[in-house]
Amino acid sequence: MLRIQKPPYPGFGEIFPALLRMEQALSIQLTLIGAGARNVWLELGGEILPARMTRDVDLAILVASLDLYENAQAYLIDHEHFSKLTHLPHAISSPGGIQVDLLPYGPIALQHEVHLHGMDSPLQLQGLDEACEQAVKVQFQEQGSFWVITPAALLMLKLVAFDDRPTHRGNDLDDVSRLLTSGYTLFFQDIQEQHWDILTMYEVNDTYALHVGSHYLGRKLEEVVNSSDSLKARLTEIIARHQKDAAAGPLTRALMRPYGLSEAEAIGCIASLSRGFFSNP
């Protein structure tokens, strides 16, 4: 089993035992998604975690009905002293003030939507089922283990989230950029053992690692969405659009902004991601 020693976000040690108790008491599964999942994979790869990390925690919760979802929230409120956030029906707050977003998936969702009491519009959750299907277990210190989505699944969720609300979700492309620029380092062992053919596809130069890592993530992304025709069609459209608009597109700007890539290098990175996605054998 994979192991981490550093918490993936501030306050993790505070809320983790409570979440484990809820899982065991109600026989449900929680899966870490969002920035917490990103930080788990960065630590596993020996990368430096972001200096400023959100205190909000995103968790997917596998439930069959609205009643079971509300039971999970009620358990944390009644037994673990969490508080309900009335303006966010899908979120609760820990005793230490950490916001925990519980995003339901599984049989509760109809056409990728979930209607919660107190919400004017449904939660849009396309891709969450597919992301959690491939989740892996990670051990945290000696406290216990938890499920976390894979980097390719995180990449998919971030691309979909930005596509849903491009004017409000700029940070999603920052996470996409971090995964693409770190891909070679994070996943070199898997590339070498299972995807060695990618190593022969690119000229060895200053951008070699960037292209290989991006191609690998494109290939793994296609594997995540391959079980769903509608999701694969959605990602096909998203990636094709990012490549078509690469010269002036938001993903190019996200790659250039914090990571120091030139425009040509950023465009090449997107092209390699696209090549991996569309040429997956």
N, C-alpha and C positions, 0 to 999 in steps of 0.2 A: 504494500500500500504506500502511496505517496505520503510524505510527511512535511509539515511546515512547523517552524518554531515561532516566527513572528506573526502577530495577528494581522489579518488582511485589511483591517480598518480599525480606527480608534474605538475602544470600547468593546471589541469583540469578546474579550475575556469576561466581560460583565454579562453579556446577553447570551453567550453560547450555552452555558449550562441550562438556562431557562428554556431555550429552544430545544435542547436535547430532551429535557423532561417532558415538554409538550409532545414531541414526536413519539416518545415511548408511551405516554399516557393515552394518546388518541390513535396510535398506530397509523400515522401519516408520514409522508416524506416531504422534507424541505430540501430545496436545492439552491445553492448560492449562485446568483447571476450578477450582472452589472459590474461596478467598479471593484467590488470585493472579489469576484471571480478573476478579474484582470490582475489584481494584486497577488492572488494565490499563484498564478502562473508566472508572474514576474519573479516572485521569490523563488519558486522552484527552479527557475532558469538562472538564478544568481544575479538578476537585474536589480538596479536600485529602484525602490518604490518612489512614487511621486512625493515631493516634499509636503504638499498640501493634499490631504485626503479627506473625502467627504465622511461625515458621520452618519449619513443615511445608508441603510442596508437594504438591498433588494433581494428578496427571496421568492422563489416559485414554490407554490404549495399544491400538491396533488390531492384533489378532492373531487367527490362525485356530485355534490349538491351544494346549494347555498347554505343549507342548514349546517352541514359539516364545516364549511368555511367559517361561518359565524361561531360555531363551537370552538374552533381553533383560536379565534380572536378572544372569545370569552375566557378560555383557559388561561391565556397569558394575562388577561386583566384580573381575573378572580384569584389565580394562584401565584402569579409572578409579579403582580403589582404594576403591570403596564397600564397605560392610559389610552383611551380612544381619542383619535383626532377627528373631531366632528366635520371638519372641512375636507378631510380626505378619508372616505369610507374604507379604502383599502390599506390604510396605514394606522399603526399604533406607535406609542412612544414608550421606551423603556424607563425605569425609575431614574436612570442617569441622563435622560433626555435624548437618547438615540432614536431616530425615526426608523421604524422597520416597515417597509412596504411588502405586504403579502400579496403576491400576484397569483391568482388561482389558475390552474390548468387541469386538463384531463376531462372527464365526462361532464364537468360543470359547464364547460365552454361550448357554445353553439356557434358554428361558423366563425370561430376565432374570436368570439365576443363573450363577455361576461357582464351581466347586469347585477350591480350591487345596490342594496338599499341606500338611498341618500345620494345617488349619482344621477345627474341629468342625462348623461350619455354613457354607453357601455365602455368598459375597458377593451381596447383593441390589442389582442394578444397573439397575432399571427406569428407562428414559428416557435412559440414557447414549448409546445409539446415535443416538437422535433429536437429542440435544443436540450431538453431534459432527458430525452430517451438515451442520449449518449453520455450522460453525466458520469463522472468517476468519483470515487471516495478518496478523501484526503484526511489524514490524521493530524489533529492540532495538538501539539505538545503531548501531554498525557491525559488530556481532558476528554477526548473522544474523537469521533470522526464525523465528517459531514460530506454531503454530495456537492459537487461543483461542476458547472458546465465546462465543456472543452473550449479552448481558444477559438476554434473554427465556429462553434455554436455562438460564442460571444460575438464574434465578428458578424455573423448573420443577424443577430438581434440588434446590434448597433446600426447596421446598414438599413434594416427595416425601420427602426425607430426614427432615424434621421429622415428617411423617405416619407414617413408619415407626417412629420412636423419639421420641415427643414429650417424654418425661421426660429424654432425654439430649442433645437437639439444639436447645437454646434459641438458640444462636448463629446457627442457620440463619435464624430469623425476624428476627434483627438485620440480617442481610444482605439479606433481603427488604425490610425497612423502609428500609434505606439506598438500595436501588434505587428504591423507590416514591417516596421523598421527593426523590430527585435526578433522577427521570426527565425532567422538563420541561427542565432545564438540559442534561442529557447528550444528549438526543435531539431537541432543538428543530429542528435542520436537517431531519432526516428527517420529523418531524411536519409541518413547514411545507411540505415538498416532496411528500411521499407520503401524508400522513394529515391534510391540512389541515382535513377535515371535523370532526375532533375539536375544533378550535379554536373552532368555533361552537356546541358542545353545552353549554357551561357558562357560568354568569354570571361576568363579570369582577369578581372581588373578591379578598380576601386568600388564598383557598384555590384560586383559579383554576389556578395552575400545578400544584398537588398533584393536582387532579382530572384535568387534561389528561395529565400524565405517567403517572398510574396507569392511565387508560383506554388510553393508547397501549401500555403494557406488557401489559395484559390482551389486547389485540388481537394483539400479537406473540407472546404466550404461546400463544394458540390456533393460530397458524400453526406453531409448533414441534411441537405434539402432534397436529396434524390428520392426519398420515400414519399414525397408529397408533390403531385403535379402542380398544384396551385402555388405552393411556396417556391418551387424551382422556377416556375414562370416569373414569379415576382422578382427573385434574385437575378434571373437572366436579364430582365428589363433594367434593374437597378445598376448592375455592373456594366452593362452595355452603355447605359447613359453616362456613367462616370467616365468611361473610356472615351466616349464620343465628345464629351465636354471637358476633357482633361486639361486642355490648354488654359482654360479660364475657370475651371470647375472648383467646387468647394473642397473636394478631397485633395486636389493638388495644393491648394492653399494650406490645408491642414498639415500636409506632409512637409511643406516648406517652412511653416511658421516656427514650430519649436525644435525641429530636428535638423535644420540647416541644409536641407536638400535644395539643390537648384531646381528650377522649373523642369528642365529636361530629365533630371533624376526622378522627380516626383511622377512625371508622366510615364517614365519607364517602369516605375514601381507598379503603377495602376495597370499598365499593359501586361506585366508579368502575373499579377493577380488574375486578370482576365484570361490570360493564356492557360493558367492552371485550372480555372473554373470550366472553361469551354472545351478543353482538350483532355479532360479526365478520362483515362481509358476505362 
